[in-house]
Amino acid sequence: MVLSFCDKLILAPMVRVGTLPMRLLALEYGADIVYCEELVDIKMLQCKRVVNEVLQTVDYIAPTERVIFQTCEREKDRLVFQMGTADPERALAVAKFIENDVAAIDVNMGCPKEYSTKGGMGAALLSNPEKIEKILKTLVNGISKPVTCKIRILPTLEETVNLVKRIERCGVAAIAVHGRKKEERPQHPVHCEFIKAISEAVSIPVIANGGSQELIREFQDIEAFRSVTNTSSVMVARAAMWNPSIFRREGLLPLEHVMQDYIRHAVRYNNHYTNTKYCLCQMMRDQLESPLGRKLHATQSTLDICEVFEMTSFYESCQLSQEARKVSLNVNVQETLKADNNAENNGVVQLPIKFERKDYRPQVTPKMFLLEWCRKEKLPQPVYYTVQRSLDKFFSSVVTVDEKKYCSTLWDKSKKLAEQAAAIVCLRTLGLPEGKIGEEESNLVRKRKRAIHEESIEMTVSQGGEQIIKRLHNNENFDDSKD
């Protein structure tokens, strides 16, 4: 089903606020569409996509193991992914990467802050309509999901309308208009007349944004803002950040009730406590000096936050539920591995082994020893089959040597470490050296040292000093142990 942008209540993209707990809460209270916070293309392309079966989420994880973007099935058909980009090809790469987990892709062309405008992103694009066209046309032609963009108004109405018409011709599904110029801030009046003129000038849905500071205080104000701007839909930012129940037709809920609802989502989805605390502080902006506000300010963990809001039992219940699911999933993983092993009819030699770099000589690894041994014995080189389990993203590797399989029973935090552990299991089973400190030096170690020494000689030759190197090579008493 293609996402429609007509007659919708929309949660605006907000940095640090538009994470999964806030988006789910907004949908729960009545929002039709939710935007995630702006995420920069380069950062997203460094991520790996992981299905988190414990939380039942899809996580996009940076090399630092930080979750950059998280979503779930409950919002999939109503989530718009907002991207910060200034490059058509990178934008398309990100869109293809995430399009199956979202309902639409939006390009940020309106944020005036430095973190967005540096590199030509955000509001910086407004002065480069050719690049706007290239980005939008590349996305529209390259993916199957709707493409939208969010802009600010230009210095004159004529310039703004001309730009919006140009954007419309790119084939976008809708355009969101923040009714302020890029140098204006929330304390400046929103230019409703600009938004209205834009809406009347194009045939695609126009989404009005920018009314929170002065016009939107309760649900009925959203419809009034839509009426005065004559737009298809309304996007709410600050009013929703301060109290997400703004989307309730029945009226606002008490703030403490809203914060407890938000915490439930944050705990269920393991939201980082600093982000949870930040969003709660935004809701309590006028009450941070109250006793409750001071307690919140002092929190240092999700459990602390739950204690402040008398939700400790809920926190503990969620933790127990997640742990039970981890155990269940771990059993399933082990059963799957066992079934795979049985299907091979060769069995797998297993030992509880971990590779600790500090226990091995510099520039020496068990994988290197195993490879050298296979070459010496004229065997095929070792083949590693590595899997990652979704419950904690740890790895296990099985190495095949001479048609036999070896594996550590311990899972490790990286693919490389898991493969080294599998190599150790094989070497120890075969009674072979592995390069560990304190192990009697073998021919393999001496060969490795000789190779390292010769590499250093070659480097020295390239820098001059050929006569010295010749004398070293001619020295019959050369001692491998001293290099």
C-alpha positions as CSV (number, residue, x, y, z in Angstrom):
1,M,0.0,0.0,0.0
2,V,1.4,3.4,-1.1
3,L,1.5,6.0,1.7
4,S,-0.8,8.9,1.1
5,F,0.0,12.4,2.4
6,C,-3.5,13.8,2.2
7,D,-5.5,14.7,5.3
8,K,-2.8,13.5,7.7
9,L,-1.5,14.4,11.2
10,I,2.2,14.0,11.1
11,L,5.0,13.9,13.7
12,A,7.9,16.1,12.3
13,P,11.5,15.0,12.1
14,M,13.3,16.2,15.2
15,V,16.9,15.5,16.1
16,R,17.3,13.3,19.3
17,V,13.5,13.4,19.7
18,G,12.2,11.4,16.7
19,T,13.6,8.0,17.8
20,L,11.4,4.9,18.0
21,P,9.8,5.4,21.5
22,M,8.5,8.9,20.5
23,R,7.3,7.8,17.1
24,L,5.4,4.9,18.5
25,L,3.8,7.1,21.2
26,A,2.7,9.6,18.6
27,L,1.1,6.9,16.6
28,E,-0.6,5.5,19.7
29,Y,-2.1,9.0,20.4
30,G,-3.4,9.5,16.9
31,A,-0.7,10.6,14.5
32,D,-1.1,9.2,11.0
33,I,2.5,9.4,9.8
34,V,5.8,9.8,11.8
35,Y,9.2,11.0,10.5
36,C,12.4,9.8,12.1
37,E,15.1,12.3,13.0
38,E,17.4,13.4,10.1
39,L,20.1,10.8,9.5
40,V,23.1,11.7,7.4
41,D,23.8,9.5,4.3
42,I,27.5,8.8,5.0
43,K,26.7,7.6,8.6
44,M,23.9,5.3,7.3
45,L,26.1,3.7,4.7
46,Q,28.6,2.7,7.4
47,C,25.9,0.7,9.2
48,K,24.9,-2.9,9.1
49,R,21.3,-4.0,9.2
50,V,20.5,-6.4,12.0
51,V,17.2,-8.1,12.8
52,N,16.9,-8.0,16.6
53,E,14.8,-11.0,17.5
54,V,14.8,-10.2,21.2
55,L,13.3,-6.7,20.7
56,Q,11.6,-7.6,17.4
57,T,13.1,-4.6,15.8
58,V,15.3,-3.9,12.8
59,D,18.5,-2.1,13.9
60,Y,21.0,-0.2,11.8
61,I,24.2,-0.4,13.7
62,A,27.3,1.8,13.3
63,P,30.9,0.3,13.4
64,T,31.0,1.6,17.0
65,E,28.1,-0.8,17.8
66,R,25.8,2.1,18.4
67,V,22.3,1.8,17.1
68,I,21.9,4.7,14.6
69,F,18.3,3.9,13.4
70,Q,15.8,1.5,14.9
71,T,12.3,0.5,13.6
72,C,9.7,-2.2,14.0
73,E,6.7,-3.7,12.3
74,R,4.2,-1.5,14.2
75,E,5.3,1.7,12.3
76,K,6.6,0.2,9.1
77,D,3.7,1.4,6.9
78,R,3.6,4.9,8.4
79,L,7.3,5.7,8.9
80,V,9.1,8.3,6.7
81,F,12.9,8.1,6.8
82,Q,14.4,11.6,6.6
83,M,17.9,11.8,5.1
84,G,20.5,14.4,5.2
85,T,22.4,14.4,1.9
86,A,24.0,16.5,-0.7
87,D,24.9,13.7,-3.1
88,P,22.4,12.0,-5.5
89,E,24.3,8.6,-5.6
90,R,24.8,8.4,-1.8
91,A,21.2,9.3,-1.3
92,L,20.1,6.5,-3.6
93,A,22.4,4.0,-1.9
94,V,20.9,4.8,1.5
95,A,17.3,4.7,0.1
96,K,17.9,1.3,-1.4
97,F,19.5,0.1,1.8
98,I,16.5,1.0,4.0
99,E,13.5,1.2,1.7
100,N,12.0,-2.2,2.7
101,D,11.8,-1.1,6.3
102,V,10.0,2.3,5.8
103,A,7.0,3.7,4.0
104,A,8.7,6.7,2.3
105,I,12.0,8.6,1.9
106,D,12.3,12.3,2.7
107,V,15.2,14.6,1.9
108,N,15.9,17.4,4.5
109,M,16.2,20.7,2.6
110,G,15.1,23.0,5.5
111,C,17.2,22.5,8.6
112,P,19.3,25.7,9.1
113,K,21.6,24.3,11.8
114,E,25.3,23.8,11.2
115,Y,25.2,20.0,11.7
116,S,22.8,19.8,8.8
117,T,24.1,22.6,6.5
118,K,27.8,21.6,6.6
119,G,28.6,19.7,3.5
120,G,25.8,21.4,1.6
121,M,22.9,19.5,3.3
122,G,19.7,20.8,4.8
123,A,18.8,24.4,4.1
124,A,22.1,24.8,2.2
125,L,20.4,23.0,-0.7
126,L,17.8,25.8,-1.1
127,S,20.5,27.9,-2.9
128,N,21.3,25.0,-5.3
129,P,18.1,24.0,-7.2
130,E,20.1,22.0,-9.7
131,K,21.4,19.7,-7.0
132,I,17.9,19.5,-5.5
133,E,16.6,18.3,-8.9
134,K,19.4,15.7,-9.3
135,I,18.9,14.3,-5.8
136,L,15.1,14.1,-6.1
137,K,15.0,12.7,-9.6
138,T,17.6,10.1,-8.8
139,L,15.5,8.9,-5.8
140,V,12.2,9.0,-7.6
141,N,13.6,7.0,-10.5
142,G,15.6,4.6,-8.3
143,I,13.3,3.3,-5.6
144,S,9.7,2.1,-5.4
145,K,8.7,4.0,-2.3
146,P,7.3,7.6,-2.3
147,V,9.9,10.4,-2.1
148,T,9.2,13.7,-0.4
149,C,11.2,16.7,0.8
150,K,11.0,19.3,3.5
151,I,12.0,22.9,2.8
152,R,11.9,26.4,4.4
153,I,10.6,29.4,2.5
154,L,13.0,31.6,0.4
155,P,13.3,35.4,0.8
156,T,10.4,36.2,-1.5
157,L,7.2,34.4,-2.3
158,E,8.0,34.3,-6.0
159,E,11.3,32.5,-5.5
160,T,9.6,30.1,-3.1
161,V,6.8,29.2,-5.5
162,N,9.2,28.8,-8.4
163,L,11.4,26.4,-6.4
164,V,8.4,24.4,-5.3
165,K,7.1,24.0,-8.8
166,R,10.5,22.8,-9.9
167,I,10.5,20.3,-7.1
168,E,7.0,19.1,-8.1
169,R,8.2,18.4,-11.6
170,C,10.8,15.9,-10.1
171,G,7.9,13.6,-9.3
172,V,7.8,13.8,-5.5
173,A,4.8,12.5,-3.6
174,A,4.5,15.6,-1.3
175,I,6.4,18.6,0.0
176,A,6.5,19.8,3.6
177,V,7.0,23.5,4.1
178,H,8.3,25.1,7.3
179,G,6.9,28.6,7.0
180,R,10.0,30.4,8.1
181,K,13.2,31.6,6.3
182,K,16.4,29.8,7.0
183,E,17.7,32.7,9.2
184,E,14.5,32.8,11.3
185,R,13.9,30.9,14.5
186,P,10.9,29.7,16.4
187,Q,10.3,33.1,18.1
188,H,9.7,34.6,14.6
189,P,6.1,34.5,13.3
190,V,5.4,31.7,10.9
191,H,4.5,33.0,7.4
192,C,1.1,31.2,6.8
193,E,0.5,33.3,3.7
194,F,3.6,31.7,2.0
195,I,2.5,28.2,2.8
196,K,-1.0,28.9,1.5
197,A,0.3,30.4,-1.8
198,I,2.5,27.3,-2.2
199,S,-0.4,25.0,-1.7
200,E,-2.5,26.8,-4.3
201,A,0.4,26.8,-6.8
202,V,1.0,23.0,-7.0
203,S,-1.1,19.9,-7.3
204,I,0.8,17.6,-5.0
205,P,0.0,17.5,-1.3
206,V,1.6,20.3,0.8
207,I,2.3,19.7,4.5
208,A,2.2,22.8,6.7
209,N,4.9,23.0,9.4
210,G,6.1,25.7,11.8
211,G,2.9,26.5,13.8
212,S,3.9,24.9,17.2
213,Q,5.4,27.9,18.8
214,E,2.5,30.3,18.5
215,L,-0.5,28.6,16.9
216,I,-0.8,25.0,18.1
217,R,-1.6,24.4,21.8
218,E,-4.2,21.6,21.5
219,F,-5.7,19.2,19.0
220,Q,-8.2,21.7,17.6
221,D,-5.4,24.1,16.7
222,I,-3.9,21.6,14.3
223,E,-7.1,21.8,12.1
224,A,-7.1,25.6,12.4
225,F,-3.5,25.7,11.2
226,R,-4.4,23.5,8.2
227,S,-7.4,25.7,7.4
228,V,-5.4,29.0,7.5
229,T,-2.7,27.5,5.3
230,N,-5.1,25.6,3.0
231,T,-2.8,22.6,3.0
232,S,-3.4,18.8,2.7
233,S,-1.8,17.9,6.0
234,V,-0.1,19.4,9.1
235,M,3.3,18.4,10.5
236,V,3.7,19.1,14.3
237,A,7.2,19.4,15.9
238,R,7.6,21.3,19.2
239,A,4.0,20.9,20.4
240,A,4.4,17.2,20.0
241,M,7.8,17.2,21.6
242,W,6.4,19.0,24.7
243,N,3.3,16.7,24.8
244,P,2.8,13.9,22.2
245,S,-0.9,13.6,23.3
246,I,-1.4,16.7,21.1
247,F,-2.5,14.2,18.5
248,R,-5.5,13.0,20.6
249,R,-8.8,14.1,19.4
250,E,-10.1,13.7,22.9
251,G,-7.7,16.3,24.2
252,L,-4.3,16.5,26.0
253,L,-3.4,14.0,28.7
254,P,-1.7,15.0,32.0
255,L,2.0,15.3,31.4
256,E,3.0,12.7,34.0
257,H,0.7,10.1,32.3
258,V,2.3,10.9,28.9
259,M,5.9,10.5,30.3
260,Q,5.0,7.2,31.8
261,D,3.6,6.0,28.5
262,Y,6.8,7.2,26.8
263,I,9.0,5.4,29.3
264,R,7.1,2.1,28.6
265,H,8.1,2.3,25.0
266,A,11.7,3.3,25.9
267,V,12.1,0.3,28.2
268,R,10.5,-2.2,25.8
269,Y,12.9,-1.2,23.0
270,N,16.1,-0.7,25.1
271,N,16.3,3.0,24.2
272,H,19.6,4.5,25.4
273,Y,18.9,6.2,28.8
274,T,20.5,9.5,27.7
275,N,18.0,9.8,24.8
276,T,15.1,8.8,27.1
277,K,16.2,11.4,29.6
278,Y,16.6,14.1,27.0
279,C,13.1,13.6,25.7
280,L,11.6,13.6,29.1
281,C,13.4,16.8,30.0
282,Q,11.9,18.4,26.8
283,M,8.4,17.4,28.1
284,M,9.3,18.9,31.5
285,R,10.9,22.0,30.2
286,D,8.9,24.2,32.5
287,Q,9.2,21.9,35.5
288,L,12.9,21.0,35.6
289,E,13.4,22.8,38.9
290,S,10.5,20.9,40.6
291,P,11.3,18.0,42.9
292,L,10.5,15.5,40.1
293,G,12.6,17.5,37.6
294,R,15.6,17.5,39.9
295,K,15.3,13.7,40.4
296,L,15.1,13.2,36.6
297,H,18.2,15.4,36.1
298,A,20.2,13.2,38.5
299,T,19.4,9.9,36.8
300,Q,22.2,7.8,35.3
301,S,20.4,4.8,33.9
302,T,17.1,3.6,32.6
303,L,16.5,1.9,35.9
304,D,17.0,5.2,37.7
305,I,14.5,6.9,35.4
306,C,11.9,4.1,36.2
307,E,12.5,4.5,39.9
308,V,11.8,8.3,39.6
309,F,8.5,7.6,37.9
310,E,7.6,4.6,40.2
311,M,7.9,2.1,37.3
312,T,10.6,-0.2,38.7
313,S,8.3,-3.3,38.6
314,F,7.6,-2.6,34.9
315,Y,11.3,-2.3,34.2
316,E,12.1,-5.6,36.0
317,S,9.2,-7.3,34.2
318,C,10.6,-6.2,30.8
319,Q,14.1,-7.3,31.7
320,L,12.9,-10.7,32.7
321,S,10.8,-11.0,29.5
322,Q,13.8,-10.1,27.4
323,E,16.1,-12.5,29.2
324,A,13.6,-15.3,28.7
325,R,13.4,-14.5,25.0
326,K,17.2,-14.5,24.8
327,V,17.4,-18.0,26.4
328,S,14.7,-19.3,24.0
329,L,16.4,-17.9,21.0
330,N,19.8,-19.2,22.2
331,V,18.3,-22.7,22.5
332,N,16.9,-22.4,19.0
333,V,20.3,-21.3,17.6
334,Q,22.1,-24.2,19.3
335,E,19.5,-26.6,18.0
336,T,19.9,-25.3,14.5
337,L,23.7,-25.6,14.7
338,K,23.4,-29.1,16.1
339,A,21.0,-30.0,13.2
340,D,23.5,-28.6,10.7
341,N,26.3,-30.6,12.3
342,N,24.3,-33.8,12.2
343,A,23.5,-33.3,8.6
344,E,27.2,-33.2,7.8
345,N,27.7,-36.7,9.3
346,N,31.3,-35.8,10.2
347,G,30.6,-34.2,13.5
348,V,32.3,-31.0,14.9
349,V,35.1,-31.1,17.4
350,Q,34.1,-28.5,20.0
351,L,36.1,-26.9,22.9
352,P,35.4,-23.9,25.1
353,I,38.1,-21.6,23.6
354,K,38.5,-17.8,23.4
355,F,41.3,-16.1,21.5
356,E,43.1,-13.5,23.7
357,R,45.4,-11.4,21.7
358,K,47.6,-10.6,24.7
359,D,48.5,-14.4,25.1
360,Y,50.1,-14.6,21.7
361,R,53.4,-13.4,20.2
362,P,53.3,-10.2,18.2
363,Q,52.4,-10.6,14.5
364,V,51.5,-14.3,15.1
365,T,48.0,-15.7,15.1
366,P,46.5,-19.2,15.3
367,K,45.0,-18.8,11.9
368,M,48.4,-18.1,10.4
369,F,49.8,-21.3,12.1
370,L,47.0,-23.4,10.8
371,L,47.4,-22.1,7.3
372,E,51.1,-22.7,7.3
373,W,50.6,-26.3,8.6
374,C,48.0,-27.0,5.9
375,R,50.5,-25.8,3.2
376,K,53.3,-27.9,4.7
377,E,51.1,-31.0,4.7
378,K,49.9,-30.2,1.2
379,L,46.2,-29.9,2.4
380,P,43.6,-27.5,1.1
381,Q,43.7,-24.2,3.0
382,P,41.3,-23.9,6.0
383,V,37.7,-22.9,5.2
384,Y,35.8,-20.8,7.8
385,Y,32.0,-20.7,8.0
386,T,30.9,-18.0,10.4
387,V,27.4,-17.1,11.6
388,Q,26.0,-14.2,13.7
389,R,23.2,-14.8,16.2
390,S,20.6,-12.0,16.3
391,L,20.0,-12.0,20.1
392,D,23.3,-10.4,21.0
393,K,25.1,-10.1,17.6
394,F,27.9,-12.4,18.7
395,F,29.7,-14.8,16.2
396,S,30.6,-18.4,16.0
397,S,32.9,-19.9,13.4
398,V,33.4,-23.5,12.2
399,V,36.8,-24.2,10.4
400,T,37.1,-27.2,8.1
401,V,40.5,-28.8,7.8
402,D,41.2,-32.1,6.0
403,E,37.4,-32.7,5.8
404,K,37.0,-32.4,9.6
405,K,35.3,-29.5,11.4
406,Y,36.3,-27.6,14.5
407,C,34.5,-25.0,16.5
408,S,34.6,-23.2,19.9
409,T,31.5,-23.5,22.1
410,L,32.0,-19.9,23.1
411,W,30.5,-17.1,21.0
412,D,32.6,-14.0,20.4
413,K,32.0,-10.3,19.7
414,S,33.6,-10.2,16.3
415,K,34.0,-12.5,13.2
416,K,37.8,-12.3,13.4
417,L,37.9,-13.4,17.0
418,A,35.5,-16.3,16.4
419,E,37.7,-17.5,13.5
420,Q,40.8,-17.4,15.6
421,A,39.1,-19.4,18.3
422,A,38.0,-22.1,15.8
423,A,41.7,-22.2,14.6
424,I,42.9,-22.8,18.1
425,V,40.4,-25.7,18.6
426,C,41.8,-27.3,15.5
427,L,45.4,-26.8,16.4
428,R,45.0,-28.1,20.0
429,T,43.0,-31.1,18.8
430,L,45.8,-32.0,16.4
431,G,48.5,-31.3,19.0
432,L,50.1,-28.4,16.9
433,P,51.7,-25.2,18.1
434,E,49.5,-22.1,17.9
435,G,52.0,-19.3,18.6
436,K,51.1,-18.7,22.3
437,I,53.6,-17.0,24.5
438,G,55.6,-19.6,26.5
439,E,55.1,-22.2,23.8
440,E,58.4,-23.7,22.6
441,E,59.5,-21.8,19.5
442,S,58.8,-23.8,16.3
443,N,60.0,-23.7,12.8
444,L,56.8,-21.8,11.9
445,V,57.8,-19.0,14.3
446,R,61.3,-18.8,12.9
447,K,60.0,-18.7,9.4
448,R,57.6,-15.9,10.3
449,K,60.4,-14.0,12.0
450,R,62.7,-14.5,9.0
451,A,59.9,-13.2,6.7
452,I,59.5,-10.1,8.9
453,H,63.2,-9.5,9.0
454,E,63.6,-9.8,5.2
455,E,60.7,-7.3,4.8
456,S,62.6,-4.8,7.0
457,I,65.7,-5.4,4.9
458,E,63.9,-4.6,1.7
459,M,62.6,-1.4,3.2
460,T,66.1,-0.4,4.4
461,V,67.5,-1.1,0.9
462,S,64.9,1.1,-0.6
463,Q,66.1,4.0,1.7
464,G,69.8,3.4,0.9
465,G,72.4,1.5,2.9
466,E,72.9,-1.4,0.4
467,Q,76.5,-2.2,1.6
468,I,75.3,-2.6,5.2
469,I,72.5,-5.0,4.1
470,K,74.9,-7.1,2.1
471,R,77.1,-7.6,5.1
472,L,74.1,-8.6,7.2
473,H,73.1,-11.2,4.5
474,N,76.7,-12.6,4.4
475,N,76.9,-13.0,8.2
476,E,76.8,-16.7,8.8
477,N,76.1,-16.2,12.5
478,F,72.8,-14.3,11.9
479,D,70.5,-15.1,14.9
480,D,66.8,-15.2,14.2
481,S,66.0,-14.7,17.9
482,K,67.4,-11.2,18.0
483,D,65.3,-9.5,15.3
